């Protein structure tokens, strides 16, 4: 039997349309799927709590799918850097050490994997590929996560794009993604299997079980992704252009976490329904591509604004305000509804994400990095590229960002996109008995209306942390220290 090939599984937790798996199978060699848990390699952006919960569920389902095809998933944990002391490969990195151990244990002579694009992992994987090749091991990587490789997309001047429309126009003009490959019926197994950790030994699930809402809301894994896509195609996609803005209705695809963990590929979405290619939904896939393009070319933007003048922006530092925002206790119903949906389900409607972000960075004038970190820990679809783009867009400090003077008004946004208050009533039930005209601004209700709805402002529901109009004006004044411009209110 020829030597095995290690299939190094990362954020490509699927068997269909998996280029590294397809290439491994084409060799005609036994395939040894392995997952290496190496969060230290991802610092300072190691997976957050919600992401770890999803990862556990998805790995369990992938393991079962592999067993059904005559294979299995080998799980290893990379040693923390401090624990590598006497190793002959010390300093080369935890993941590389784990791979070398697996190569020795299995006799494999090749390692295949699908690429990731986070800055720390791009640097790590480049070193791993070179180190393996230097030691006589075949090492190959493939694109499974994006429609276009970030390094291949440049403007006419040979520089990275910083505005979405010309970026997407360029990509669309050159894009011809191959049709996705089906999952294999069988996967050739090695004659013997190396030892593996049990999935529970990675301790990805919380010890204090706060995850009941996540388990109720989601079915991680390749099958769950396919079912979500089928649901979307059967109905919501027809009204997506309008329904995607209404948080109280199931008008979005809810595929973001499945995409992030590689349970479904963008090529599968592209080819699922050709008419999508002229729809807003495919443009949203384009924004995901743009986010990875920016992160690849501007890796410092995870922590620093792309626009350097924002390094001097006069942020405020009220940690009590940050805690209230995190808990959904700001006194602004639409903001609180979004933050509570996030805490309960690990997800938030995209329209509401923009609103809660605008409130944090403009009304409370807290640094966008605080919001990015909270989303990173609580979102099941926490994606470093999309999270970075979204928060810099909201703060006005990134590429193709919202104009600095654009401040979302959560009351007018609520009236426009949640007119009957269905979204707020679900997530802020203490306001459920308020009439629709007041559901987004309970502070405007008279005393009798509040009593009739069972609301005591400042007690059963908080008063607003800040005045929306005054805080908006203060934010604009702060921005005008850097540059002038006319204000607008959305």
N, C-alpha and C positions, 0 to 999 in steps of 0.2 A: 504494500500500500504506500502511495507517495506521501511525503510529509504534509501535515495539515497546514491550513492557513488560518491565522487568528483573525476573526472578524471582531474588531474593536468597536463595540456599540457605545454610542454617546447619546446625542439628542436626535436619534434616528430610529425611534422605537416602533418600527413597522417591518413587515416582510415584503409587502408590495412596493414597487417602485423604489427599491433600495439599491442604488448603484454599487456600493461596496459589496453587498451580498451577491448581487448578480455577477460581478467580476470574480468573486471568490468561487462561485459555482462553476463559472466557465473554465476555471483551471482544471476541473475534474478531480480536485483533491478533497479530502475531508475538510469540513468547515467547523471551526471551534468558536462559537459565539461567546464573547466575554464582555462583561461590564466591569469597569474599574472605577470604584468610588474614590475620587481624589479632589475633595472640595478645597484643599489647601492650594491646589494649582489655580483655582479660580479667584482667589482673594485679590482685591477686596470685595469682589462680587460673587462670593460663594452662594449657592442657591438658598433662598429664604425658606421660611417654615411652610408656606403654602405650596411652593414648588417641590419641596421634599415630600410632602404628602402625595402630590400628584405623581411624582417619580416612583414612589413605592407601588402605587396602584398600577401604573403602566408597566413597570418591570414585571410585576406578577402576571399580568396578562400576556406580555411578550413571552415570558418563560413557558406559560401554558401553550401558546401557539407553536413554540419551537418543539416542545415535547410531542405535540400532535403530528409533527413532521419528522419524527425520529431523531430529533436533536435535543439539546438542552442549553440552558444559560449558565455559564460559569461566572460567579461573582467573586471579585477580590476587592480588598480595601488597600489603597496605597498608604504606605507609612507616612506619617507627618514628617516634615523635614528634620525636626529635632531628634526624631527616632532613628535616623539613618546612620548615626554615628560611625559604626565600624564597617559599614557596607563598602565593598569594593567599588560600588558605583555611586558613592555619596556625592552629592552636589549635582547629579544629573537630573534629579527631579523624581518625585514620588511615582508618577504614572509610568515613566520610563523604567524605573526599577521593577514595578509590578509587571510590566510587559515582558521584561527580560526574564523574570522568574517564570512566567507562564511559557515563554519560548523554551526555557530549559526543561520545565516539567512536561511539556507536551511533545517536544521534538519538532515543533512547527518551524518553518523557514520563511514565512511571509506574514506580514501584518497589513490588513486592509482596513480603512476607516473612511467615514464621511466627514467632511470638513465642518468645523465650527468657525465663527467669525469674531468672537469676542477678543479684544486686544491681547489679554494675557494668554489666551489659548492659541491664538495665531502664533505668538512667539514660542510657546511651549511645543506645539506640534511641529513647527519648523525644526527645532532642535532634535525632537524625537525622531523625525524622519531621517535627518542626517546621521544621527548616532546609530540608528538601526542599519542603515545602508553601509556605514563605515565598518560595521561588524559582520557584514555579509548577509544581512537579512533583507529580503525584498520588502519595501515599504511603499504603499501607494495610498493616495487619498482621492476622494471623489466629491462631486457636488450633489448633495441630496436635498439641500434646504432652500435653495434660491433658484429663481429663473435665470438670473444672470450673475456671473462672478463679479464681485465689486472691483477687483483689480483690472478687469477688462473694460470697464465703462468709464470713458473720459469725454470731456467736451472737445470742441474743435481746437482749443488751445492746449489740449493734452492734460488738462487739470480735472480734478473731480468736480462734479456738479454740486451746486449748493442751492438750487431752486428745483422744486419737484417737477413742474410742468415740462421744462426742456429735458430733464432727466428721463421722465417717463415716455415722452415723445421719442427720444433717442432709443430707449430700450425697446419700445413697442415696434419701432421700425426695423429693428434687427432681430427680433425675437421669433424663434421657431422651436419651441420646446418639444422634445421628443415625446411620443406617447408613453404613458407610464407602463411599466412591466407588471404583470400579475405576480402574486406571491407564489413561491415554488410549492409544489405538492409534497416534495421530500427534500431533505437536506442531508447529504452524506455525513455520517458520524465517524470520528476517529475510532481506532481500535480500543483505546482506553481513554478515560476522561481524567483530567487533573482535578484536584480537590477544589471545592467551592464553599464559600460562606453561604449560610441561609440568608434569605433576603432580610429577615427581621434583625439580623446582626448588624445591619447598616444603621439601624435606629432612625429611619427616615420619618416614621410616624410619631406624632406627639405623645408624650407620656401622660400629660393631662389632656383628656380627650375633648378638645375644642372643635374637632373637625366634623361634627355631625352634619352641619349645614353644607359642607363641601361634598360629603358622601351622598347627600340627598340631591344635590344640584347636578352632579357630574358622573359620567361613566368614562374614566380615562381608558386609554388603549386604542389600538387600531380599529377594533370593532365599534367602539363608541364614536370615534371620528367618522367612520362610514355612516353610522346611523344619524349623526348630526347633519352630515352633508345631505343624506336622503331626505331628512325632515325639511331642510332649507330648500332643496330643489322642489319639494312637493307643494310649497306654498309661499313662504316669506320672500323668496327671490323675486317673485313677480312684482311686489310692491316695495322692493328694497330701497329704491332711491328716496322714497318718502318715509317709509316705516322705520328705517334705520335711525331716525332722529327721535322716535317716540319711545321713551324708556319704559312705559307701562305696558308695552305690547312685545311679543316675541318676534320682532322684525329683523333681527340680525342673525348671522350665521352661527355665532358662538363656537367658532372653529379656532379661535386664536390660541388657546392652550394646546389644542391638538397639533396645530402647526408648529408651535414653539418646541414641543417635545418630539416632533418628527413622526407623529402617528398618522399623518397624512401629508402629502407633499404639495407644493404649489403647482407642480405639473398636473397632478390629479385634479386640482380645482380648475385649472385652465382648460382641460379637456373634458370635464364633466358635462358641460353644456356650452356648446360653441357660442350661443347667443349672449352669454355672459361677457364675451370679449368687447362688447360695446356698452356694458352696464357699469354702474358705479361700483359694484362689488369688485370687479377686476381692478379698478383704480385703487381700491383699498388694499388689494394685494400689492399693487405698485408702491403704495406708501410703505409697506413692510420692506420691499426691496430697497427703497430710498433710505430707510432707516439703517439698513445694514451697509449700504454704500457709504453713508456718512460716518458710521462708527469705524468702518475699516480705514477710511482715509483720514479721519480726525479722532484718533483713539482717546485723546485727553478729554473729550467732551462728556465722558461719563461723570466727571467731577467739576469741570471748568466750562464756563460759557464759551461758545465758539466766537462770539463777538466780544472782544477783549474789554471794551468799555464797561461791560457789566460787572467786571471784577470790582469796580468802585461803586456799585449800586448800594444805596443806604438801606439795607435790609434791617428789619426789626428782629428782636430776639426773645419775644414773649413765649416761653416754653409752655405756659398754661394755655395759651391760645392754640399751640400745636397739639397739645394733648386733647383739647376739646374737639378740634378738627378730626383727629384720629378716631375718637370715640363716637363721632356723629352727635355732638352736643354743642353746636355753634349757635343754635337758635334760628338758623336759616333752613327751612324744611327741605328744600331740594338738595342742598349740600349734605344735610344730615342723612337723608334717605340714601344717597349714594354711598356715603361712608359706612353706613350700616349694611347695605347690600354687600359691599366689599368684605366686611368683617365676617358676615354670615356665609357667603358663598365663594369667596375668593375671586370675585369678578365684579365688574361694574360696567354698566352701559357706556358706550363711547361718548355720547353726547354729555352724559353726566360727568365723565372723567374730565372733560374740558372745563366744565363748570366748577367742579370742586378744586381743580388745579388753579383756575383763575382766581377763585376766592382766596386760596392760600397765599399765592404770590403777590396778589394785587390788593385785595381788601385787608388781609392780615399782614401783608408784606413780610412774609417769612420766606427764607431761601428755598428755591426750587429743589435744591439738593435734599432738603428735609422731606419733601413730598416724594421725590424719587426713591428715597430709601424706604419710606413706609409702603409705597406700592410694591417695591421689590420684595418685601417680606410677606405681604398679604395677598398678592395676586397669584392665582394659579397660572396665569399666562405671562408672568414676569419675564420679559424678554429685554436684555440689556440694550439692544439697538432701539427697539420701539419705545421703551421706557425713557431712554435718553432723549430721543427725538420729541416725544410728547411733552415732556416737562420743559425742554428748552423752547419748544414752540409756544407753550403757554406763558412762559416768562418773557418771551420776546427776545431771547438772547442767542438763538441758534440759527441754523440755516433755514431759509424759507419760513421764518417764524411769524406768528401773528404780530401785527404792528403793536408796538409797545403801548399804544394808547387804547388798544381794544380790551375792554374790561367786560366780561360776561356779567350781566345782571341776573342773579339767580331767581329773582321774582319774575321778571319779564320772560326769562327762559322757561320757567315753570308754567306760566300762563299759556305760552305758545305751544310747548311740547307735552305738557301734562295738564291740559285744561280742566279736566274733572278731578285731578288729584289722585288718580289711581295708583301711581307710583309712590307718591308720598304716603298715602293711606296704608299701603302695604308695609313700608319700611319704617314709618314713624306712626305707629298705631295710636299713640296718645293724641294725635291731631285728627283722627279719622272722622270725628263727628262734626268737624268744621264744614261750613258750606264751601262749595268750590271757589267762589270769588275770594275767599280769605285763606284757603288752605296753604298758599305760598307766602302769606304775610300775616301770620296770626297776631302780630303786634298791632295791626290796624283794626282788629276786632274790638267792639265795645265790650264793656264788662258783662252785660247780660248774655251776649253771644258766647263769650268765653265760659261763663258759668254753665250755660246750656250744653256746651260741648265737653264739660268736665275738665277744663284746662285752667291751671293756675300758672301764669307766666312767671318764670323764676323758680317754680317749684316742680310741677309735673312736666313742664317743658321750659327750657332755658330762654331767657331773653337774648336777643342778638348780641354777640361779642362786640361787634362794631356797627356803627351806622354805615349802611351801604353807600350812601351818597358821599358822606364826609370821607370815608376811607378811600373811595375811588378818587376823589379830588386830591387827597394826600399822596396817593400812588402816582398820579399824573404829575404832581409837583416834583416828586422824587425823580421820575423819569426825565423831566425837563431840566434837571441838573446836568444831564448828559447831552440831551439834544432837545430841540423844540418840536412842535407839531400840534396839529389840531386834534382834539379829543373826539371819540365816538363812543356810543354806548349800545351794546347789543344785548 
